[in-house]
Amino acid sequence: MSTLTSRRSFLASALSAGVGAGLGQTKRPPNIIVILIDDYGWRDLGCYGSTFYETPNLDRFAAEGVRFTNGYAACPVCSPTRASIVTGQYPVRSGVTDWIAGRKQWPTAKALCPRTRTELPLEHVTLAEALKPAGYVAASIGKWHLGGDGFSPIEQGFALNAGGTSAGSPRSWWPPYNIPSLTDPPPEQDEYLAHYLTRRAGMFIEQNKDRPFFLYLPHFSVHIPLGAPPKLVEKYKRKVADGSKQGDPVYGAMVEAMDDAVGILMRKLDTLGLAENTLVFFLADNGGLRYEGGRKEYVTDNAPLRAGKGHLYEGGIRVPYMVRWKGTIKPATSDAPVCSVDIFPTAMAAAGVAAPANLDGVSLLPLLQSGRAPKREALYWHYPHYSNQGGAPGGVIREGDWKLIEFYEDNRLELYNLKTDLGERTNLSQREAKRARAMQAKLDRWRKAAKAIMPTPNPGYDPAKADQGLTGAEPPTPPA
């Protein structure tokens, strides 16, 4: 059966069955909100350890919900993670394995990388489509970056698209934003983009407060180019850095402005009496950006995690990840490994709706409600590309506390015990050779089952010039 046939079959069966428990519930199914922040590091908020950035609203969100210390994005760059959220599948299955449209092949690099898809294929069932038969109305407000004309949120099951295009960066943080579909309502004078998107989201919530809704709110913040309200920038210029490389005043102001926007949205739910019937996810699409291109100063610092955006080390894939559902889930901190692919099945379970059978994620509802960790053998990553931040093509498997990275250029293995070595400094691939081989074999079986496209050797490889396009590359860690 083709994927397209599977999509049509799932939607048809869902409609004919009334989507089971979703429509049969006496209580209205919960609203679903996914707040996605762009390039937001694991330590870029107070409740995750920053003493430089001020995030009172997110800290309150954490205190009211479940904060995951081992939350992951499905890719170290943006578009693939976005695809994983709306499909519940690892990016390898959609073919969106790099940011759209992807990094240009460096002619003398060691490997020739496959091209990423430049849109999320329409045959994939999105969360918006899966919830629709249960009476949900869906909106995508903010950054889409999963395709342009013909592949916008409207073609993927959303009733409203405000700001979603093929672009990955904002043209301006202040009006006119020059983003199609961000004209209704007209922006207020000097209205910062994060606040405008929040105001538009609040309008959607008010208009649909009497029916179940799914709001996908992917902010452009805190992606480069850096830009923030001037008063906040001046505030952070007066702050003393906390001793880490977190200290950029514009980035700090961006973080606080985004935090303020989240607070406005949460207060909107409280004002409308919807907080106790709304499941809210908050996470980032990849790790924090350290630097890119010609910039030498750090944007942010992910320490104690290694590296950042574009890398398969923890700094590139581990992200802030929190869930709030007032009155239904008890506040807690969890060290269970969870991933962006888990949002789709969790939302479906909360709505009482049967999920498609081909999801890679698992429902976190038992964990959220009773603390029972999800059952799965491992988490996987496939990133067959060079990144703009110096990351090299590779794959990852995390199994319990153990993490194996296989670098595709030379099949080099790096093995870490994250419980004892969070910074990934001691490569145990030789000391634990049997474990490394077993994990590599499992990763290879997963890739083959997912029909992963691999890089190939580059006949134009020139060792003297191979690294010229890899600003910020991380040196390999020698085995212990």
Secondary structure, 3 states (H helix, E strand, C coil): CCHHHHHHHHHHHHHHCCCCHHHHCCCCCCEEEEEEECCCCCCCCHHHCCCCCCCHHHHHHHHHCEEECCEECCCCCHHHHHHHHHHCCCHHHHCCCCCCCCCCCCCCCCEECCCCCCCCCCCCCCHHHHHHHHCCEEEEECCCCCCCCCCCHHHHCCCEEECCCCCCCCCCCCCCCCCCCCCCCCCCCCCCHHHHHHHHHHHHHHHCCCCCEEEEEECCCCCCCCCCCHHHHHHHHCCCCCCCCCCCHHHHHHHHHHHHHHHHHHHHHHHCCCHHHEEEEEEECCCCCCCCCCCCCCCCCCCCCCCCCCCCCHHHHECCEEEECCCCCCCEEECCCEEHHHHHHHHHHHHCCCCCCCCCCCCCHHHHHHCCCCCCCCEEEEECCCCCCCCCCEEEEEECCEEEEEECCCCEEEEEECCCCCCCCCECCCCCHHHHHHHHHHHHHHHHHCCCCCCEECCCCCCCCCCCCCCCCCCCCCEC
